[in-house]
Amino acid sequence: MEYLLLLVSILIICIIINLSYKLQIFKTSKQAAVVLLSLFIIGTILDSFAVFRGYWSYNENKTFFVGIKIGVLPLEEYLFVIVIPFLTLTIYALVRKKTT
């Protein structure tokens, strides 16, 4: 649960920053959907492959996971592959806006 709350907190902070500074990360909502969906698909495939091959694993006995798995990944990992790229894009847009 801890990991899920952390990811949701990061997402909320990113949304607040985007609204507060009127950042425009994407030109259209269609562009946003395509970029985020692409990142989601690529991230999910790469993470699933890495877990399947044993490159890394998730300790399900830890309390920071909700305990729901979809395929080989915990629910939180699906949120991670969207939130962290969104955080990166938000930071990039904010820095770019402040330096131009």
Long-range contacts (C-beta under 8 A, 24 or more apart in sequence): 1-63, 1-64, 1-65, 1-66, 2-63, 2-64, 3-64, 3-65, 3-76, 4-65, 4-66, 4-75, 4-76, 4-79, 7-76, 7-79, 7-80, 7-83, 8-79, 10-83, 10-84, 10-87, 11-79, 11-83, 11-86, 14-83, 14-86, 14-87, 14-90, 17-90, 17-94, 18-90, 18-93, 21-94, 21-97, 23-90, 23-93, 23-94, 23-97, 24-93, 25-89, 25-90, 25-93, 36-82, 36-85, 36-86, 39-81, 39-82, 39-85, 40-78, 40-81, 40-82, 43-80, 43-81, 43-82, 43-85, 44-73, 44-77, 44-78, 44-81, 47-73, 47-77, 47-81, 48-72, 48-73
